[in-house]
Amino acid sequence: MSVPDHEGARQYALGRLQSELPPALTYHSLIHTRDLVMRAAEHLARLEGIPQEQTDLLVTAAAFHDLGYLVDPANHERASARIARETLPAYGFTEEQIGQITSLIMATRLPQQPRNHLEELLADADLAVLGMDIFMERSTALRAEHAAAGKTYTDEEWAASQSQFLKSHHYFSPAARQLFAQGKRENLGKLDALLGRRAVKSI
């Protein structure tokens, strides 16, 4: 059986993100996919001892997971899966492999409900930023993306919404908890400190 061209498929996805994503998508950007989610997926897979063949599928799914923003932002996971189904046969992927990749993409949909270990890893990689030291910077980018779409927040509303999201979120894999849980607690502390300072000022 021929080996699928993972590198070619990933370059296709990243090339489209680079050339077609609107500038208003300041969070769901090329940086998010290439530098954060793909790298986190590969790192988590290595820590969890995932075989290379499955790791390759995981990272390719990461490359495609937000392509749907190009055509249907409101349903971007389904659109991303559709693009993957239409594109991947040309890169030598089998029906079974494409089915795995589309299921992985759907595992990033909120609220996350991964159904197997590999899906857990992509779900964790997609939100790895919650436990990174660049979280506040990326949160600002997400707020700007919402504002560009017409949904604005006061500083307090945004901090409260981000705090609630972090409190409701949990990492599925041991590797993600090892890497990101402490950072997420620290980022939650920063948000709650902002909220606390604002509460004091309003008294």
C-alpha positions in Angstrom: 0.0 0.0 0.0 1.4 3.4 -0.9 2.2 5.9 1.8 0.1 9.0 1.8 1.8 12.4 1.1 1.3 13.9 4.5 3.8 16.8 3.8 2.1 17.7 0.6 -1.3 17.7 2.2 -0.1 19.8 5.1 1.5 22.3 2.7 -1.8 22.5 0.8 -3.7 23.4 4.0 -1.1 25.8 5.3 -0.8 27.5 1.9 -4.5 28.1 1.7 -4.5 29.5 5.3 -1.7 31.8 4.4 -3.2 33.1 1.2 -7.0 33.0 1.9 -7.6 33.7 5.5 -9.0 37.2 6.1 -6.8 39.5 8.2 -9.7 39.9 10.7 -9.1 36.3 11.9 -6.4 37.3 14.3 -6.8 34.2 16.5 -7.8 31.5 14.1 -4.7 32.3 12.0 -1.9 30.6 10.3 0.1 31.0 13.5 -2.6 29.2 15.5 -2.6 26.2 13.1 1.1 25.9 12.2 3.0 27.1 15.2 0.6 26.1 18.0 -1.8 23.3 17.2 0.4 21.2 14.8 3.4 21.5 17.1 1.4 20.7 20.2 -0.2 17.7 18.5 3.2 16.3 17.5 4.7 16.9 21.0 1.7 15.3 22.8 1.8 12.3 20.5 5.5 11.8 21.2 5.0 12.0 24.9 2.0 9.6 24.8 4.0 7.1 22.7 1.7 7.2 19.6 3.0 5.2 16.6 4.4 7.3 13.7 1.6 6.4 11.3 -1.0 7.6 13.7 1.0 10.7 14.6 1.2 11.6 10.9 -2.6 11.4 10.7 -3.0 13.5 13.8 -0.7 16.3 12.6 -2.3 16.3 9.1 -5.7 16.7 10.8 -4.3 19.6 12.8 -3.2 21.2 9.6 -6.7 21.0 8.2 -8.8 21.6 11.3 -9.5 25.3 10.7 -9.6 25.4 6.9 -13.4 25.7 7.1 -13.0 29.3 8.3 -12.4 30.0 4.6 -15.9 29.0 3.5 -18.2 28.7 6.6 -16.9 30.2 9.8 -20.1 29.3 11.8 -19.7 25.6 11.0 -16.0 25.6 10.4 -15.3 22.1 11.7 -17.8 20.4 9.3 -16.5 22.6 6.5 -12.9 21.7 7.4 -13.8 18.0 7.3 -15.5 18.4 4.0 -12.4 20.1 2.5 -10.3 17.2 3.9 -12.6 14.6 2.3 -12.4 16.4 -1.1 -8.6 17.1 -1.0 -6.9 14.1 0.6 -7.6 11.5 -2.1 -5.3 13.4 -4.4 -2.5 13.0 -1.8 -2.8 9.2 -1.6 -5.0 8.9 1.5 -7.3 5.9 1.8 -10.9 6.2 2.7 -10.1 4.8 6.2 -7.4 7.4 6.8 -9.6 10.2 5.6 -12.3 9.0 7.9 -9.9 9.1 10.8 -8.8 12.6 9.9 -12.3 14.0 9.5 -13.2 12.5 12.9 -10.2 14.1 14.4 -11.2 17.5 13.0 -14.7 17.1 14.5 -13.2 16.4 17.9 -12.0 20.0 18.1 -15.6 21.3 18.0 -16.8 22.9 21.3 -17.8 21.5 23.6 -15.1 19.0 23.0 -16.3 15.4 23.0 -13.4 13.2 21.7 -14.2 9.5 21.3 -10.7 8.0 21.3 -7.1 8.7 22.4 -6.0 10.3 19.2 -9.0 12.6 19.2 -8.2 13.5 22.8 -4.8 14.6 21.7 -6.0 16.9 18.9 -8.7 18.4 21.2 -5.9 19.1 23.8 -3.6 20.5 21.2 -6.2 22.9 19.9 -6.5 24.4 23.4 -2.9 23.9 24.5 -2.6 27.7 24.5 -4.8 27.9 27.6 -1.8 26.6 29.5 0.9 28.6 27.7 2.6 31.8 28.7 1.3 33.5 25.5 -2.3 32.9 26.6 -3.1 36.5 27.5 -1.7 37.7 24.1 -3.7 35.1 22.2 -6.8 36.0 24.3 -6.4 39.6 23.1 -6.2 38.3 19.5 -9.4 36.3 20.0 -11.2 39.3 21.5 -10.1 41.4 18.4 -11.4 38.6 16.1 -14.8 38.7 17.9 -14.9 42.5 17.6 -14.2 42.3 13.9 -17.3 40.1 13.6 -19.4 42.6 15.5 -19.3 41.1 19.0 -17.7 43.4 21.5 -17.0 43.1 25.2 -16.0 45.4 28.0 -12.7 44.5 29.7 -14.6 43.0 32.6 -16.9 41.0 30.4 -14.0 39.6 28.4 -12.0 38.6 31.5 -15.0 37.0 33.0 -15.8 35.0 29.9 -12.2 33.8 29.6 -12.1 32.9 33.2 -15.3 30.9 33.0 -14.0 29.1 29.9 -10.8 28.1 31.6 -12.7 26.9 34.7 -15.0 24.7 32.6 -12.2 23.3 30.4 -10.2 20.1 31.2 -7.3 18.4 29.4 -8.0 14.8 28.4 -4.5 13.3 28.0 -1.9 12.8 30.8 0.7 14.5 28.6 -1.4 17.6 28.2 -2.1 17.8 31.9 1.6 17.4 32.5 2.6 20.2 30.1 -0.3 22.7 30.4 -2.3 22.2 33.6 -0.1 24.4 35.8 0.2 27.1 33.2 -3.6 27.1 32.8 -4.0 27.6 36.6 -1.5 30.5 36.4 -3.4 32.1 33.5 -6.7 31.7 35.4 -5.1 33.4 38.3 -4.1 36.4 36.0 -7.7 36.7 34.8 -9.2 36.5 38.3 -6.7 39.1 39.5 -7.9 41.4 36.7 -11.5 40.8 37.8 -10.6 41.3 41.4 -8.9 44.6 40.8 -11.8 45.8 38.8 -14.2 44.8 41.5 -12.2 46.8 44.1 -12.2 49.8 41.8 -16.0 49.7 41.4 -16.7 49.8 45.2 
